[in-house]
């Protein structure tokens, strides 16, 4: 082997070890001998649930993201509150749903390969399948995560908020070993799903002492949102789709940001930094470029792990 080949190989191994040094070492063939059917089972369960309820893919993708950002991807978001209030009952997570999909997949897998597959891995597979089902890219999910034994609602304060500016976003992502490119690519997950008024209400009512409405919000969108999210007599679960094609995984999200039609402050904030603005433009102009970046960033994010066991039931520790 030439010295340049050795150097390239060494660099690749170094990058690999850096990505997977967050916790347990993950591998693509982790279940090859112990539970080879696992991914097919999860795909079948997620596909079936998504056909019955089109909000499932967005819910599972968001659930995985909210799991990984607290204590790593250890399925701590799935634990029920017992003696303490768990993550799923923390303020940013009360609108999470579709936990039953993970439970259903776990049940089938436990019957076939008891005690082998972690809930954290099932959630990572389900998030990938949700993107594929919605028309997005596929990727090889690294496997071998362990499930965590701790889940604290108070820690959900560490999740990046819809009101964050670019500096707060960058800090939140870099603390988890994620770059500005990862930040912009993973924000593209907002192409799926629905948001309640509470996540963007700050932009349309009493924005600051000078403006009632956020001046970076397109006036026509602001008017629409004000109609949906009235200060008085608002419907209980009032809100709006994240983008007009909210069940299709595409690059519409980035096109909207360039038109000042991003829903959250944190979406529009991506234009306030030259590097992130350039990435928004790249992803808006090429769906392929976005898909590739999103898949790479999902692999990176989903490899942050810090669990200790393989739970028999995803809602309770062993």
C-alpha positions as CSV (number, residue, x, y, z in Angstrom):
1,X,0.0,0.0,0.0
2,X,1.4,3.4,-0.9
3,X,2.0,6.1,1.7
4,X,-0.8,8.3,0.3
5,X,-3.3,5.3,0.5
6,X,-2.2,4.6,4.0
7,X,-2.8,8.3,4.9
8,X,-6.2,8.3,3.3
9,X,-7.1,5.1,5.1
10,X,-5.9,6.5,8.4
11,X,-7.9,9.7,7.9
12,X,-11.0,7.7,7.2
13,X,-10.5,5.6,10.3
14,X,-9.9,8.7,12.4
15,X,-13.1,10.3,11.1
16,X,-15.0,7.1,11.8
17,X,-13.6,6.8,15.3
18,X,-14.5,10.4,16.0
19,X,-18.1,10.0,14.9
20,X,-18.5,6.8,16.9
21,X,-16.6,7.8,20.0
22,X,-19.7,9.4,21.6
23,X,-20.6,6.1,23.4
24,X,-20.9,2.5,22.4
25,X,-19.2,1.6,19.1
26,X,-21.8,1.2,16.4
27,X,-21.6,-1.0,13.3
28,X,-23.7,-1.5,10.1
29,X,-23.8,-5.3,10.6
30,X,-24.5,-5.4,14.4
31,X,-27.7,-7.6,14.1
32,X,-26.5,-9.7,11.1
33,X,-26.3,-12.9,13.1
34,X,-28.5,-12.2,16.1
35,X,-31.6,-10.6,14.5
36,X,-31.2,-10.2,10.7
37,X,-34.9,-9.4,10.1
38,X,-35.0,-6.4,12.4
39,X,-35.0,-3.6,9.9
40,X,-37.6,-5.2,7.7
41,X,-39.9,-5.6,10.7
42,X,-39.6,-1.9,11.7
43,X,-40.2,-0.9,8.1
44,X,-43.4,-2.9,7.9
45,X,-44.7,-1.5,11.2
46,X,-43.9,2.1,10.3
47,X,-45.4,1.7,6.8
48,X,-48.6,0.3,8.2
49,X,-49.0,3.0,10.8
50,X,-48.2,5.7,8.3
51,X,-50.9,4.5,6.0
52,X,-53.5,4.7,8.8
53,X,-52.2,8.1,10.0
54,X,-50.2,10.4,7.8
55,X,-48.9,12.4,10.8
56,X,-46.8,9.3,11.9
57,X,-43.6,9.9,9.9
58,X,-43.2,13.5,11.1
59,X,-43.8,12.4,14.7
60,X,-41.2,9.6,14.6
61,X,-38.6,11.8,13.0
62,X,-39.1,14.5,15.6
63,X,-39.1,11.9,18.4
64,X,-35.7,10.6,17.3
65,X,-34.3,14.1,17.1
66,X,-35.6,14.9,20.6
67,X,-34.2,11.7,21.9
68,X,-30.7,12.2,20.5
69,X,-30.3,15.7,21.8
70,X,-30.8,14.6,25.4
71,X,-28.2,12.1,26.7
72,X,-27.6,10.9,23.2
73,X,-29.8,8.4,21.2
74,X,-30.6,6.2,24.2
75,X,-34.5,6.0,23.9
76,X,-34.8,8.0,27.1
77,X,-37.6,9.9,25.4
78,X,-39.7,6.7,25.4
79,X,-39.6,6.1,29.2
80,X,-42.8,6.8,31.1
81,X,-42.8,9.1,34.2
82,X,-42.7,7.0,37.4
83,X,-41.1,8.4,40.5
84,X,-39.9,11.4,38.5
85,X,-41.2,13.3,35.6
86,X,-39.7,11.8,32.4
87,X,-38.5,13.6,29.2
88,X,-41.7,12.8,27.3
89,X,-43.7,15.0,29.9
90,X,-41.3,17.9,29.6
91,X,-42.7,21.1,28.0
92,X,-41.1,20.7,24.5
93,X,-42.2,17.0,24.3
94,X,-45.8,17.0,25.4
95,X,-46.9,17.2,21.7
96,X,-44.8,14.2,20.8
97,X,-47.0,11.2,19.7
98,X,-46.9,7.8,17.9
99,X,-45.0,6.1,20.7
100,X,-47.3,3.1,20.0
101,X,-45.5,2.5,16.7
102,X,-42.2,1.9,18.5
103,X,-44.1,-0.3,21.1
104,X,-45.6,-2.4,18.2
105,X,-42.3,-2.9,16.5
106,X,-40.6,-3.8,19.8
107,X,-43.3,-6.5,20.5
108,X,-42.8,-8.2,17.1
109,X,-39.0,-8.1,17.5
110,X,-39.0,-9.3,21.1
111,X,-41.1,-12.4,20.0
112,X,-38.4,-13.2,17.4
113,X,-35.1,-12.0,19.0
114,X,-35.7,-11.5,22.7
115,X,-33.4,-9.1,24.5
116,X,-31.3,-8.4,21.5
117,X,-32.5,-5.1,19.8
118,X,-32.5,-1.8,21.7
119,X,-35.4,0.6,21.7
120,X,-32.9,3.3,20.7
121,X,-32.0,1.3,17.5
122,X,-35.7,0.7,16.7
123,X,-36.4,4.5,17.0
124,X,-33.4,5.2,14.7
125,X,-34.7,2.7,12.1
126,X,-38.2,4.2,12.4
127,X,-36.9,7.7,11.8
128,X,-35.1,6.7,8.7
129,X,-38.1,4.7,7.4
130,X,-40.3,7.8,8.1
131,X,-38.1,9.9,5.8
132,X,-38.1,7.2,3.0
133,X,-41.9,6.7,3.2
134,X,-42.3,10.5,2.8
135,X,-40.2,10.6,-0.4
136,X,-36.8,11.4,1.2
137,X,-33.4,9.7,1.1
138,X,-32.4,6.4,2.7
139,X,-29.2,5.7,4.6
140,X,-27.6,2.8,6.4
141,X,-28.4,3.3,10.1
142,X,-25.4,2.4,12.3
143,X,-26.5,-0.2,14.9
144,X,-25.7,-1.2,18.4
145,X,-27.1,1.6,20.6
146,X,-28.0,0.8,24.1
147,X,-31.0,2.1,26.0
148,X,-30.6,4.6,28.8
149,X,-31.9,4.2,32.4
150,X,-32.4,7.9,33.2
151,X,-35.1,10.3,31.8
152,X,-35.6,13.8,33.3
153,X,-38.2,16.3,32.1
154,X,-36.0,19.1,33.4
155,X,-33.3,18.2,30.8
156,X,-35.6,18.9,27.9
157,X,-34.7,22.6,28.4
158,X,-31.5,21.6,26.5
159,X,-33.4,21.1,23.3
160,X,-33.0,23.8,20.7
161,X,-36.0,26.1,20.9
162,X,-38.0,27.5,17.9
163,X,-37.2,31.0,19.2
164,X,-33.4,30.4,19.0
165,X,-31.1,32.8,17.1
166,X,-28.2,31.5,15.0
167,X,-25.7,31.7,17.9
168,X,-27.9,29.7,20.2
169,X,-28.5,27.1,17.5
170,X,-24.8,26.8,16.7
171,X,-23.9,26.4,20.4
172,X,-26.6,23.7,20.9
173,X,-25.4,21.7,17.9
174,X,-21.7,22.1,18.5
175,X,-22.1,20.8,22.1
176,X,-23.2,17.6,20.5
177,X,-20.4,17.4,18.0
178,X,-22.6,18.7,15.1
179,X,-21.4,21.3,12.6
180,X,-23.1,24.3,10.9
181,X,-23.8,22.0,7.9
182,X,-25.4,19.5,10.2
183,X,-27.5,22.3,11.7
184,X,-28.9,23.5,8.3
185,X,-29.4,19.9,7.0
186,X,-31.2,18.6,10.0
187,X,-33.4,21.7,10.2
188,X,-34.7,20.4,6.9
189,X,-36.7,17.9,8.9
190,X,-39.1,20.8,9.3
191,X,-40.4,20.0,5.8
192,X,-42.6,17.4,7.6
193,X,-45.3,17.9,10.1
194,X,-47.4,20.4,11.9
195,X,-46.7,23.2,14.5
196,X,-48.9,24.6,17.2
197,X,-49.2,28.3,17.6
198,X,-47.0,28.3,20.8
199,X,-43.9,27.6,18.7
200,X,-44.2,30.7,16.5
201,X,-46.7,33.0,18.4
202,X,-43.7,35.2,19.5
203,X,-43.3,36.3,15.8
204,X,-46.9,37.5,15.2
205,X,-48.0,39.1,18.5
206,X,-46.0,41.6,20.6
207,X,-42.7,40.7,18.8
208,X,-40.7,43.5,20.4
209,X,-41.2,47.1,21.6
210,X,-41.0,48.4,18.0
211,X,-42.8,45.8,16.0
212,X,-45.9,43.7,16.8
213,X,-44.9,41.3,14.0
214,X,-41.4,40.0,13.3
215,X,-40.2,42.2,10.4
216,X,-38.3,39.2,8.9
217,X,-41.6,37.3,8.4
218,X,-43.3,37.7,5.0
219,X,-46.4,40.0,5.5
220,X,-48.8,37.5,3.7
221,X,-47.7,34.6,5.9
222,X,-47.9,36.8,9.0
223,X,-51.5,37.7,8.2
224,X,-52.4,34.1,7.6
225,X,-50.8,33.0,10.9
226,X,-52.5,35.9,12.8
227,X,-55.8,34.5,11.5
228,X,-55.0,31.0,12.8
229,X,-53.4,32.0,16.1
230,X,-55.6,34.7,17.5
231,X,-54.8,36.1,20.9
232,X,-58.4,35.4,22.1
233,X,-60.8,32.6,21.2
234,X,-58.1,30.5,19.7
235,X,-59.0,26.8,19.0
236,X,-57.3,24.4,21.5
237,X,-54.9,22.8,19.1
238,X,-54.6,25.7,16.6
239,X,-51.5,25.7,14.3
240,X,-50.4,25.2,10.8
241,X,-48.5,22.8,8.5
242,X,-44.7,23.2,8.6
243,X,-44.8,23.8,4.8
244,X,-47.5,23.4,2.1
245,X,-46.2,19.9,1.3
246,X,-46.0,18.8,4.9
247,X,-46.3,15.0,4.3
248,X,-43.7,15.0,1.6
249,X,-40.0,15.1,2.4
250,X,-38.6,17.6,-0.1
251,X,-36.5,20.9,-0.1
252,X,-39.6,23.3,0.0
253,X,-38.5,24.3,3.5
254,X,-35.4,26.0,2.2
255,X,-37.2,27.7,-0.7
256,X,-39.6,29.2,1.9
257,X,-36.8,30.5,4.1
258,X,-35.4,32.4,1.1
259,X,-38.9,34.0,0.7
260,X,-39.0,35.0,4.4
261,X,-41.6,32.3,4.9
262,X,-39.9,30.1,7.5
263,X,-42.3,29.4,10.3
264,X,-40.0,29.5,13.3
265,X,-37.5,32.2,14.3
266,X,-34.9,29.4,14.3
267,X,-35.7,28.6,10.7
268,X,-35.4,32.2,9.5
269,X,-32.2,32.6,11.6
270,X,-30.4,30.4,9.1
271,X,-30.2,33.4,6.8
272,X,-28.4,35.5,9.5
273,X,-25.0,33.8,9.1
274,X,-23.1,33.8,5.7
275,X,-22.2,30.1,5.9
276,X,-25.7,28.9,6.9
277,X,-27.3,31.2,4.4
278,X,-25.1,29.8,1.6
279,X,-26.2,26.2,2.6
280,X,-29.9,27.2,2.6
281,X,-29.4,28.5,-1.0
282,X,-27.6,25.2,-2.0
283,X,-30.3,23.0,-0.5
284,X,-33.1,25.2,-2.0
285,X,-31.6,24.9,-5.5
286,X,-30.8,21.1,-5.3
287,X,-32.9,18.5,-3.7
288,X,-30.1,16.0,-4.3
289,X,-27.6,18.1,-2.4
290,X,-30.0,18.4,0.5
291,X,-30.8,14.7,0.6
292,X,-27.2,13.7,0.6
293,X,-26.4,16.2,3.4
294,X,-29.4,15.2,5.4
295,X,-28.6,11.5,5.3
296,X,-25.0,12.2,6.4
297,X,-26.1,14.4,9.2
298,X,-28.7,11.9,10.4
299,X,-26.0,9.2,10.6
300,X,-23.8,11.6,12.6
301,X,-26.5,12.7,15.0
302,X,-27.9,9.2,15.5
303,X,-24.4,7.9,16.5
304,X,-24.4,10.0,19.7
305,X,-25.1,7.3,22.2
306,X,-24.8,6.7,25.9
307,X,-27.2,4.0,27.0
308,X,-26.5,0.9,29.3
309,X,-29.0,-1.8,28.5
310,X,-31.4,-3.4,26.0
311,X,-34.9,-2.7,27.4
312,X,-37.5,-5.5,27.3
313,X,-40.3,-2.8,27.3
314,X,-39.4,0.6,25.7
315,X,-41.5,2.5,28.3
316,X,-39.7,1.1,31.5
317,X,-36.2,0.3,32.5
318,X,-35.4,-3.4,33.1
